[in-house]
Amino acid sequence: MKEMAGEDTVQQVKDKLSIVEVISPYVKLTKAGKYYRGLSPFNKEKTPSFYVNPERGSYYCFSSSQGGDQFSFIQAMEGVDFKGALKILAEKAGIEIVYQGSAENRASKDRVERLREAMGKAEVYFSTALGEGTDAYAYAAKRGLTKETIAAWNLGLAPDGWRSLLESLTSEGFTLPELTAAGLVKEADEKRGTFYDRFRNRLMFPIRDAAGRTVAFTGRALSPDDQAKYLNSPETDLFKKSEVLFGMDRAKDAIRQRGFAILVEGQFDLILLHQAGFTNTIALSGTALSTQHLSLIKRYADNLMLCLDSDRAGLAASAKSARAALLAGMRVKAIRMPEGKDPADIVSEDAHAFTNLAKDAKSIIEFFLAVLSAQEKDETRLLRAVEGIVLPLVVAVKSSLEQNRFIDIIARAVNSTPEAVRRALPRLEVAPEEKSPLSVSTLSGSAVPSSVLEVRRGMVIAVIQAYAGTALADRLKTEYTRITGADDSLDLPVDERALFEAGLTYGETPDQHAGDELLQMFEQTVLSAKLNEATKQLRTAEAQGDQESITEAMHTFRALSAQLATLNSVR
């Protein structure tokens, strides 16, 4: 097979796989005129708002205002970057990707692939070792995991030996440097050159990235004498703690459908919640919630529900995580856990009890007000706690209206006034939101237009591009050039929403006069804009007493007025 790379490979994938082929496994599509239609994979809905244009190789979801091509769809659904989407689609199309570049870059990619192979082999080794008669299996069952759940999450056992995994993988051709780089073995500090298994006598949880590839492990100690109850893989070329959330590969679809993610701390918390039906749950892997974590979550939802421990450390983690999420523009709630209980305890005893706790979740501001009010009976200490914990969260809230609502709530809770609370808000620097670039105005005005003229110009251009090569498009081009005196803006990029709305408006096979009403509206707007400009010029000439300019401006004004009157009479 011919080896290609870069843009050639992307086009080759597009030529081999139609967008309908790519999307159909995720969305049930039915023919609707020139498009295909289905229920949004991004939101819950009863009326289909998701459209696919096979001619352009694009899709648009009206309920979530997002669209793109095959690659952006896979990025959204699988939680991968463009390279990840290219890899998935190239494999589906049977196309080999050979990335051009230096020998050093190719060697680096080969090295990463070897690490992935080693992690895959290690996962098989651990899962094979976890027999039903082992102490590790009995421990997992005792914690409430069913046989089906243990298999579904591919839990494993790291045997109680110093070199069990090392010997198994080296016998399959992996080198000590490769196994060390994968975080599977380590070198003895006191005896250089001696290597041993990093995980020993532990129940093993594979950690996967959003695309479902195993990148690390967490091992739960089986011996009470082990100092570290939980042991995580070190950071490697595959595993960056600040970028990976445990369970995201299995939770992303539920997060997208339900519109929010539940964040917990531990592996057992997460798996037991999934087992009980809370499949939109994700967990941290031994680190604080990072901006990269938040970016990953926001691919699927803008709402986060924290369910962390109720002890002092857990509350501190909740406050830190909440502030980061608020600064990222997310809406944050928190579940108030009973004293001394974690999610695994609650759901193991009664799944309905956790359901009720989740239903009673409060906004993060109200959550901390309730917790602090219960903890601090002294009014002065309560005020200090509110100033130190709650007010920084209010400052992090993006919406001014929401801020005002929270200020009123705080004022009532501490028996103060909204003005006093507002004066007490800390002067914290909040990163400004990045502004999205605007494309040509869309039919629905989803991008903010500079004027009515730009809206209607965008409508005409969208129809021309949506029906390229048809009599309708040819007529619109001719009339656009006549009306504006130029055609240099006809190839400007148009928002996907506008293109899909054009197709929905004019149907599958419109005749050449289908856009005549749009043309009349556009011409009327162009003439009105010219008339406004002529009026300004006339007033300027009159103010300057320039008779020649007054005569010229008056002539233009009368001519445009006559054209506009004629056009209006036709309509």
Secondary structure as UniProt FT lines:
FT   HELIX           6..16
FT   HELIX           19..23
FT   TURN            24..26
FT   STRAND          30..32
FT   TURN            33..34
FT   STRAND          35..38
FT   STRAND          50..53
FT   TURN            54..57
FT   STRAND          58..61
FT   TURN            62..65
FT   STRAND          66..68
FT   HELIX           70..78
FT   HELIX           82..93
FT   HELIX           103..129
FT   TURN            132..133
FT   HELIX           135..142
FT   TURN            143..144
FT   HELIX           147..152
FT   TURN            153..154
FT   STRAND          156..158
FT   HELIX           164..170
FT   TURN            171..173
FT   HELIX           176..181
FT   TURN            182..183
FT   STRAND          185..187
FT   TURN            192..193
FT   STRAND          195..197
FT   STRAND          202..208
FT   TURN            210..211
FT   STRAND          214..221
FT   TURN            224..225
FT   STRAND          230..232
FT   TURN            241..243
FT   HELIX           248..258
FT   STRAND          261..264
FT   HELIX           267..275
FT   TURN            276..277
FT   TURN            279..280
FT   STRAND          281..283
FT   HELIX           291..298
FT   TURN            299..300
FT   STRAND          303..306
FT   HELIX           312..327
FT   TURN            328..329
FT   STRAND          331..334
FT   TURN            339..340
FT   HELIX           343..349
FT   HELIX           351..359
FT   STRAND          362..363
FT   HELIX           364..375
FT   HELIX           379..385
FT   HELIX           386..390
FT   HELIX           391..396
FT   HELIX           400..413
FT   TURN            414..415
FT   HELIX           418..424
FT   HELIX           452..466
FT   TURN            467..469
FT   HELIX           471..484
FT   TURN            488..491
FT   HELIX           496..506
FT   TURN            512..515
FT   HELIX           516..544
FT   HELIX           547..570
//
